Amino acid sequence: MRLFSNRSVNTTFNIISSLLLVALFLALAFNNYRREQALIINGAVDNARSIARQIIVTRDYISKIVTDEPEHNYNLVPQVVATKIAQQLTSGSRYYVRQVSLRYRNPSNRPDSFETNQLTIFRDVKAQETWQVANQNGEKALRFMLPMKADQSCLACHGSYDTAPHFVQVRFPRGHFSYGYKVGEVIGAVSVSVPMNELYRQISSNLKRDLFFDGAVLIIFVIITGLLIRKTILTPVKAVATHISDVARTGNFSTRLDKTINNEIGELINSFNELMSELDRKTLQRIESEDRYRNFIEIAQSPIITFMADGKIVISNQKAERLFGLTKEELLGQSVFDFMENGEELRAAVEDYYSAGTSKLIGTTTRQKVRDVCGQIIEVEMVISVSQSDQTQMFSAILRAVK
């Protein structure tokens, strides 16, 4: 997270939200691309299946109805009729349809490597159909194949040589591998090839268009969201942070913020205003208390000094100033330990009070020796009391010179 450590909340939010939205956007775009690709492939498979079935139905119909005519008209041979119909069905399209067989008679029906593999599967595994997107002549193409099975009418030409029509015997002599089929055996397949490059280009074009428009929407969304977040959340929070810094710097608790919204940010502003009110009230109470304390020690008949745990003098009266020979401005801020002949004993006593909660010099009257600004030693009786101010303990020492 070091990347965001020195950036503003607004910038960090924009970066994180943009990254998340871009990831979501790309995932959706990829999903749409795959879905469109699947729809196109499924459509191509459905079309190829429809064409192949029409070819097989036509071939089966011709082989059952047309019996003697092929002897005199070669164009009525079922395979030839099916080929002509396939050409008409795919005329004007990029579809390529043909009939293939492992034991072909027409050289144009000789299968390529893909078709040979699929015909072998049809023969051995008895599959109903097969298709896949493969490379064909350097381009992507959907290769679909639907098997053709021999029925009794097919055996008239593909059964035995002896029962075949004369025009078949003339063209294909005894022993030719196109004889010898049995009913139900795979005699061949209709092979349909559908070029996919143009369809894929269409998908890519759609994807680019979607990326452009969706990207524009994404940018607009991030900008508008950033502005709204900045106006409704970040600006009010920054105002609170700025005022807290000002209060910490100046100690002025009179600042209040205007509440313009009634959500969590409004609650934060209310809490800030309540905190300022409470601090302002306690500050006034502390000032009044310190004033009363100062007035009290000023009229006291003994020298009094108030110091912190580190010995720093924070309050003194006039009698203490005369005792040490210093003005109030000169005395305040100095260490009380420096004016004691045995200052380390007093320092240890303060430390004992913090650690153990009691000390032999705190709360009891002891005799001590202090020195004034000129170094003169003065013997005094000293009583030290402890008070609390703003979560900080202060020690007040009442001194009385011993005659």
C-alpha positions in Angstrom: 0.0 0.0 0.0 3.0 2.3 -0.2 1.7 3.5 -3.5 -1.2 5.3 -1.7 0.6 6.4 1.5 1.4 9.9 0.2 -1.7 10.5 -1.8 -4.9 12.3 -0.9 -8.0 10.4 0.0 -9.7 11.7 -3.2 -6.8 10.6 -5.4 -6.6 7.2 -3.6 -10.3 6.6 -4.0 -10.3 7.5 -7.7 -7.3 5.2 -8.3 -8.8 2.3 -6.4 -12.3 2.7 -7.8 -10.9 3.1 -11.4 -8.8 0.0 -11.1 -11.8 -2.0 -9.7 -14.1 -0.7 -12.4 -11.6 -1.3 -15.2 -11.2 -4.9 -13.9 -14.9 -5.4 -13.8 -15.3 -3.7 -17.2 -12.7 -5.9 -18.8 -14.2 -9.0 -17.2 -17.6 -8.1 -18.6 -16.2 -7.3 -22.0 -14.4 -10.6 -22.1 -17.5 -12.4 -21.0 -19.6 -10.7 -23.7 -16.9 -11.6 -26.3 -17.0 -15.2 -25.3 -20.8 -15.2 -25.2 -21.0 -13.6 -28.7 -18.4 -16.1 -29.9 -20.5 -19.0 -28.5 -23.7 -17.7 -30.1 -22.0 -17.3 -33.5 -20.5 -20.8 -33.3 -23.8 -22.3 -32.2 -25.6 -20.5 -35.0 -23.1 -21.8 -37.5 -23.4 -25.4 -36.1 -27.2 -25.2 -36.4 -27.0 -24.0 -40.0 -24.4 -26.7 -40.9 -26.6 -29.3 -39.2 -29.7 -28.2 -41.1 -27.8 -28.3 -44.5 -26.3 -31.7 -43.7 -29.7 -33.2 -42.8 -31.3 -31.8 -45.9 -28.6 -33.4 -48.0 -29.0 -36.8 -46.2 -32.8 -36.7 -46.4 -32.6 -35.8 -50.1 -30.1 -38.6 -50.8 -32.2 -41.2 -48.9 -35.4 -40.1 -50.7 -33.8 -40.3 -54.2 -32.2 -43.7 -53.4 -35.7 -45.1 -52.4 -37.8 -43.5 -55.1 -35.5 -43.3 -58.2 -34.6 -46.9 -59.0 -34.1 -47.5 -62.8 -33.6 -43.9 -64.0 -29.9 -43.6 -63.0 -29.2 -46.3 -65.6 -30.1 -43.9 -68.3 -29.5 -40.5 -66.6 -26.4 -40.3 -64.4 -27.7 -37.0 -62.9 -30.3 -39.0 -61.0 -27.7 -40.9 -59.0 -28.5 -40.1 -55.3 -24.9 -38.9 -54.7 -25.0 -36.7 -57.7 -28.5 -35.3 -56.9 -27.4 -34.6 -53.3 -24.3 -32.8 -54.5 -26.2 -30.6 -56.9 -28.8 -29.7 -54.2 -25.9 -28.9 -51.8 -24.5 -26.5 -54.3 -27.8 -24.7 -54.7 -28.4 -24.5 -50.9 -25.0 -22.9 -50.4 -25.0 -20.7 -53.5 -24.0 -17.1 -52.6 -22.6 -18.1 -49.2 -19.2 -19.0 -48.0 -20.4 -22.4 -46.8 -18.7 -25.4 -48.4 -20.6 -28.7 -48.5 -19.6 -32.1 -49.9 -20.1 -35.8 -49.3 -17.1 -37.8 -48.2 -16.4 -41.5 -47.6 -13.5 -43.6 -46.6 -14.5 -46.0 -49.5 -15.3 -43.3 -52.0 -16.1 -43.7 -55.7 -15.9 -40.1 -56.9 -12.4 -38.6 -56.3 -14.0 -35.4 -55.3 -15.5 -37.3 -52.3 -12.0 -38.2 -51.0 -11.8 -37.0 -47.4 -9.0 -34.8 -46.1 -7.1 -35.6 -42.9 -9.8 -34.0 -40.6 -12.6 -35.8 -42.4 -10.7 -39.1 -42.3 -10.3 -38.9 -38.6 -14.0 -38.1 -38.1 -15.1 -40.8 -40.4 -13.0 -43.3 -38.4 -14.7 -42.1 -35.2 -18.1 -42.5 -36.8 -17.2 -46.0 -37.9 -15.7 -47.1 -34.6 -17.4 -45.1 -31.9 -20.8 -44.6 -33.5 -21.0 -40.9 -32.9 -24.1 -39.0 -34.0 -22.2 -35.8 -35.3 -19.0 -33.9 -34.7 -17.8 -30.4 -35.1 -14.9 -28.2 -34.2 -13.2 -24.9 -35.1 -10.0 -25.7 -37.0 -7.5 -24.2 -39.4 -8.4 -24.7 -43.0 -6.2 -23.2 -45.7 -4.7 -20.8 -43.2 -8.1 -19.6 -41.9 -10.3 -20.5 -39.0 -13.3 -22.6 -40.1 -16.1 -24.5 -38.4 -15.8 -28.2 -39.6 -19.1 -30.0 -39.1 -19.8 -33.6 -40.1 -23.0 -35.7 -40.0 -22.7 -39.4 -40.7 -24.7 -41.2 -43.4 -25.7 -44.8 -42.7 -26.5 -47.4 -45.3 -30.1 -48.7 -45.6 -31.5 -51.3 -47.9 -31.9 -48.9 -50.8 -28.2 -48.0 -50.6 -27.2 -51.6 -50.9 -28.6 -51.7 -54.5 -25.4 -49.9 -55.6 -23.1 -50.5 -52.6 -24.0 -54.1 -51.7 -22.4 -56.8 -53.8 -21.0 -56.4 -57.3 -23.3 -59.0 -58.7 -26.5 -57.2 -57.6 -25.3 -53.7 -58.6 -26.8 -51.9 -61.7 -24.9 -52.3 -64.9 -23.7 -48.7 -65.1 -22.2 -49.2 -61.7 -20.5 -52.4 -62.6 -19.0 -50.7 -65.7 -17.6 -47.8 -63.7 -16.5 -49.8 -60.6 -15.2 -53.3 -61.3 -15.4 -56.3 -59.0 -13.3 -55.9 -55.9 -13.6 -52.2 -55.7 -13.7 -51.1 -52.0 -17.0 -49.2 -52.5 -18.9 -52.6 -52.5 -19.7 -54.7 -49.5 -21.7 -52.4 -47.2 -24.2 -53.7 -44.8 -27.4 -52.1 -43.5 -26.7 -49.7 -40.6 -23.0 -49.3 -41.5 -21.6 -45.8 -41.9 -21.3 -45.3 -45.6 -19.9 -41.8 -45.5 -20.7 -38.3 -44.1 -21.8 -34.9 -45.1 -19.0 -32.4 -44.5 -19.9 -28.7 -44.0 -17.2 -26.1 -43.7 -18.1 -22.6 -42.5 -15.4 -19.8 -42.7 -15.2 -18.1 -39.3 -12.7 -15.3 -39.9 -15.3 -12.8 -41.0 -17.5 -13.7 -38.1 -14.6 -13.3 -35.7 -13.8 -9.9 -37.2 -17.4 -8.9 -36.6 -17.1 -9.9 -33.0 -13.8 -8.0 -32.6 -15.4 -5.0 -34.2 -18.3 -5.2 -31.8 -15.9 -5.6 -28.9 -13.9 -2.5 -29.9 -17.1 -0.5 -30.2 -18.3 -1.7 -26.8 -14.9 -0.9 -25.3 -15.0 2.6 -26.7 -18.5 3.4 -25.5 -18.2 1.6 -22.2 -14.8 3.2 -21.6 -16.3 6.6 -22.1 -19.2 5.8 -19.7 -16.6 4.5 -17.2 -14.5 7.7 -17.4 -17.6 9.9 -17.0 -18.8 7.7 -14.0 -15.4 8.0 -12.3 -15.3 11.8 -12.8 -18.9 12.3 -11.5 -18.4 9.9 -8.6 -15.1 11.6 -7.7 -16.8 15.0 -7.7 -19.7 13.8 -5.6 -17.4 12.0 -3.1 -15.2 15.1 -2.9 -18.2 17.4 -2.3 -20.3 15.3 0.1 -17.6 13.5 2.1 -14.0 14.6 1.6 -14.5 18.4 1.7 -16.5 18.3 5.0 -14.0 15.8 6.6 -11.1 18.0 5.4 -12.8 21.0 7.0 -13.0 19.2 10.3 -9.4 18.1 10.1 -8.3 21.7 9.2 -10.2 23.2 12.2 -8.7 20.5 14.5 -5.2 21.5 13.4 -6.1 25.2 14.0 -7.4 24.4 17.5 -4.2 22.4 18.2 -2.1 25.3 17.0 -3.9 28.2 18.6 -5.7 26.6 21.6 -8.9 28.5 20.5 -11.9 26.3 21.3 -14.5 28.8 20.1 -14.6 27.5 16.5 -17.8 25.9 15.3 -18.7 24.3 12.0 -22.0 24.7 10.2 -24.0 21.4 9.8 -25.5 21.2 6.3 -26.1 17.5 6.0 -27.8 14.9 8.2 -25.7 11.8 7.5 -22.6 10.4 9.2 -20.6 13.4 8.1 -23.2 15.6 9.9 -22.8 13.5 13.0 -19.0 14.0 12.8 -19.5 17.8 12.6 -21.9 17.6 15.6 -19.3 15.6 17.5 -16.7 18.2 16.6 -18.9 21.1 17.8 -19.8 19.3 21.0 -16.1 18.6 21.6 -15.2 22.2 21.1 -18.0 23.3 23.4 -16.8 20.9 26.1 -13.1 21.9 25.7 -14.2 25.6 25.8 -16.1 25.1 29.0 -13.3 23.2 30.7 -10.8 25.8 29.5 -12.9 28.5 31.1 -13.2 26.5 34.3 -9.5 25.9 34.3 -8.7 29.5 33.8 -11.1 30.6 36.5 -9.7 27.9 38.8 -6.1 29.1 38.1 -7.1 32.7 38.6 -8.7 31.8 42.0 -5.6 29.8 42.9 -3.3 32.7 41.9 -5.4 35.1 43.9 -5.2 32.8 46.8 -1.5 32.3 46.8 -0.9 36.1 46.3 -2.6 36.9 49.6 -1.0 34.0 51.4 1.5 34.9 54.1 4.1 32.3 53.0 6.1 31.9 49.8 4.3 29.4 47.5 5.6 27.9 44.2 3.8 25.4 42.0 5.9 23.2 39.8 5.5 20.2 37.4 6.9 16.7 37.8 10.0 17.8 36.0 10.6 20.6 38.4 9.5 23.4 36.1 8.0 26.3 38.1 4.6 27.4 36.6 3.1 29.6 39.4 4.6 31.7 42.2 3.5 34.5 44.5 5.3 37.7 45.4 6.6 36.3 48.7 8.3 33.5 46.8 9.8 36.0 44.3 11.2 38.0 47.3 12.5 34.8 48.9 14.5 33.8 45.7 15.3 37.4 44.7 13.8 37.0 41.2 10.8 38.6 39.4 7.9 36.4 38.4 9.0 36.5 34.7 12.5 35.3 35.8 11.3 32.7 38.2 8.7 31.0 36.0 10.1 28.2 33.8 13.1 27.5 36.0 13.6 24.2 37.8 12.8 24.2 41.5 15.5 21.5 42.0 18.1 24.2 41.2 17.0 26.3 44.1 17.2 23.4 46.6 20.5 22.6 48.4 19.5 19.0 48.1 17.5 19.1 44.9 18.1 15.5 44.0 16.3 14.4 47.1 13.2 16.3 46.1 13.5 14.9 42.5 13.7 11.4 43.9 10.7 12.1 46.1 8.6 13.2 43.1 9.6 10.1 41.2 8.7 7.9 44.2 5.3 9.5 44.3 4.7 8.6 40.7 5.9 5.1 41.1 4.6 4.2 44.6 1.8 6.8 45.1 3.5 8.2 48.2 6.8 9.8 49.3 8.3 11.0 52.6 8.5 14.6 51.3 5.0 14.8 49.9 2.2 15.8 52.4 4.6 16.2 55.3 6.4 19.2 56.8 10.2 18.9 56.4 13.1 21.2 56.9 15.0 22.1 53.7 17.6 24.5 52.7 17.1 26.7 49.6 19.3 29.3 47.9 18.4 32.6 46.4 19.7 34.1 43.2 22.8 35.3 45.0 23.6 31.9 46.4 22.6 32.7 50.0 21.4 29.6 51.9 18.0 30.0 53.6 16.6 27.4 55.9 12.8 26.8 55.5 10.0 24.5 56.5 8.4 23.0 53.4 5.1 21.3 52.9 4.3 19.9 49.4 0.8 19.1 48.2 -0.4 17.5 45.0 -3.1 18.8 42.7 -4.5 17.7 39.3 -4.7 20.0 36.3 -5.7 18.9 32.8 -4.8 15.2 33.5 -1.3 16.5 34.7 -0.3 16.4 38.4 1.2 19.6 39.8 3.1 20.0 43.1 2.7 23.1 45.3 5.4 23.9 47.9 4.6 26.2 50.8 7.8 27.6 52.3 8.3 29.3 55.7 11.6 30.7 56.6 13.0 29.4 59.9 14.3 32.2 62.1 
